[in-house]
Amino acid sequence: MSKPVLVVGAGPVGLTMAAELARYGAPVRVVDRLPARNTRSRALAIWPRTLELLDAAGCAGAFVATGLHAQAVSIHAGRRTLARIPFGTIASTFNYLLMIPQSETERLLEDHLGTSGGAVERGTELTDFVDGPDGVSCTLTHAGGGKERVEAAWLIGCDGAHSFVRRRLGQVFAGDTLPMGFVIADAHVAGLPVPPDEPAIFWHPDGAVMFFPISRDHHRIIADLGPVPLHMPDLGEMQRIVDRRGPGGITLSDPAWLSDFGVNERIVRHYRTGHVFLAGDAAHVHSPAGGQGMNTGMQDAFNLAWKLALVMRGEAAPSLPDSYGIERSGVARRILSDSGHMTRIVLLENHLAQRARNLVVQQGFRIPAIRRAVAGRLSGIRIGYPDSPLNAGSARGLHGPAPGQRLVLRQGRAAGGPPRLVLAARDSAEARAIIAHHPSLLAATACPPPDENGIWLVRPDGYVAAVARNGNGSVITAALDRMTSQGS
Ligand SMILES: Cc1cc2nc3c(=O)[nH]c(=O)nc-3n(C[C@H](O)[C@H](O)[C@H](O)COP(=O)(O)OP(=O)(O)OC[C@H]3O[C@@H](n4cnc5c(N)ncnc54)[C@H](O)[C@@H]3O)c2cc1C
């Protein structure tokens, strides 16, 4: 039997990675050192692009049925609404923000992994590994202290911000810790003057207080602490912050979780070292402003899994996964920059600057194009890989996405089975010839193209690898040839 991929960490990223690999039929083991699933809510937001990818994987329905569908986010100063950004303009089937506790996300991902026959091995810690020419020799330590040697084809560190895999590789986690902290409470909220399923942010000269719906009767409340050192808040302190910074008349009760947290903005230089990869918080951490951390990590997994599965099947060149780090580090850098800007805008201390900010936001968000642009950027649907080494051809003169851009195909959801790229082209001798040339990489039938005059080569993770005008199909064939032979 071929060596498995060893996924370390069963947080949302490790679970997505393991579920995708298992769905593609790749041998995979996923271990977590904790004896049971984490019950903390932590990340709450799943954005449309992540839902699209979950949909392609066949499991979005369970998420959509479980979470709250937030239709907008609003920004206020006291009782004055400065801006309301609706999500209905997002060009996706999922044109809303799904609010769902991370513990539920992990439960649903684990159920989904189970549908491909996978299961998390808990109480199992990766304690050592050595990368060699043919794979990675890993040491697992079980809860009782017993050791197990695993020969893995690939090791994927999805082991969170304090990643053992990253440290063992000697990788620097370059970046900064912001000189301020936040307090957090999950509690019942009465008297909030916005729809109960919409996030609301209140700006005040002292700082911000933010409300994120978790369920019909509970919200996550987050406030920055200013220059006060990090400390565990109690409900009384949270209520005082809400009274001072909120619109008035809000009562907190029944706290399920009280905590504090600091903000780090860090990223690794290399996502791949030999047969070892990093994904999720192990590779990048940033401010929770914008709610992108978990989403970015899960999208790392969707990017890498199909590439590894194809290489393991001998259907793609071993160099194919090199594109993972190039593509995903670009995305993480942009998210780091966006969330850093958002955090600094929220935390402005100078009162004149705060007034100017409020005015700019109030005037700016009156313009529909700005509201649409911000919603689109938050949604993740604009994420793309313009500099990917896999890109070929051009969409110039065609009505459709360029190489590296997202393309959601109007075809049935992919069932399990080996990953396949899809040709989006009108049925023609040319399209059939391309498919016949690469039967093991391409789905057997083409699906409708965005423009009848062109041919799009779409990756299993829903991004365009190559585009050509009809009659120029050699561009597509050459792109497929490179995937199978690059560097091998
Ligand atoms: C308060 C808060 C709010 C947040 N809100 C949002 C939000 O709204 N939206 C969003 O997208 N993100 C949000 N985030 C960020 C989000 O929680 C993280 O980005 C996400 O959990 C990262 O997932 P992960 O799978 O990479 O790591 P983790 O969730 O940290 O999982 C890592 C797993 O690895 C296991 N592990 C570690 N070392 C080993 C080892 N040696 N062997 C075996 N197992 C190991 C751990 O036990 C753990 O289960 C928030 C974070 C915080 C703290």
The ligand as a Gaussian input file, in Angstrom:
#p B3LYP/6-31G(d) Opt

LIG

0 1
 C      -11.038000      35.007000      19.289000
 C      -10.791000      34.570000      17.906000
 C      -11.730000      34.866000      16.921000
 C      -11.514000      34.463000      15.608000
 N      -12.465000      34.750000      14.663000
 C      -12.287000      34.342000      13.374000
 C      -13.307000      34.530000      12.372000
 O      -14.387000      35.068000      12.633000
 N      -13.076000      34.078000      11.104000
 C      -11.904000      33.439000      10.790000
 O      -11.740000      33.052000       9.615000
 N      -10.921000      33.206000      11.722000
 C      -11.096000      33.633000      13.004000
 N      -10.141000      33.360000      13.963000
 C       -8.937000      32.607000      13.591000
 C       -9.206000      31.097000      13.572000
 O       -9.680000      30.649000      14.819000
 C       -7.930000      30.370000      13.200000
 O       -7.427000      30.970000      12.013000
 C       -8.183000      28.882000      12.962000
 O       -8.511000      28.201000      14.147000
 C       -6.924000      28.235000      12.387000
 O       -7.177000      26.882000      12.157000
 P       -5.990000      25.826000      12.098000
 O       -6.663000      24.535000      11.759000
 O       -4.905000      26.353000      11.234000
 O       -5.367000      25.801000      13.571000
 P       -6.036000      25.410000      14.948000
 O       -7.493000      25.662000      14.935000
 O       -5.220000      26.098000      15.984000
 O       -5.822000      23.840000      15.051000
 C       -4.538000      23.265000      15.239000
 C       -4.714000      21.861000      15.805000
 O       -3.444000      21.229000      15.813000
 C       -3.330000      20.437000      16.974000
 N       -1.893000      20.217000      17.224000
 C       -0.954000      21.149000      17.523000
 N        0.262000      20.593000      17.615000
 C        0.108000      19.269000      17.377000
 C        1.009000      18.158000      17.318000
 N        2.336000      18.286000      17.501000
 N        0.493000      16.930000      17.052000
 C       -0.835000      16.764000      16.839000
 N       -1.718000      17.788000      16.896000
 C       -1.262000      19.024000      17.131000
 C       -4.033000      21.259000      18.033000
 O       -4.451000      20.454000      19.109000
 C       -5.211000      21.844000      17.240000
 O       -6.364000      21.046000      17.333000
 C      -10.335000      33.757000      15.281000
 C       -9.398000      33.448000      16.272000
 C       -9.616000      33.850000      17.573000
 C       -8.604000      33.512000      18.633000

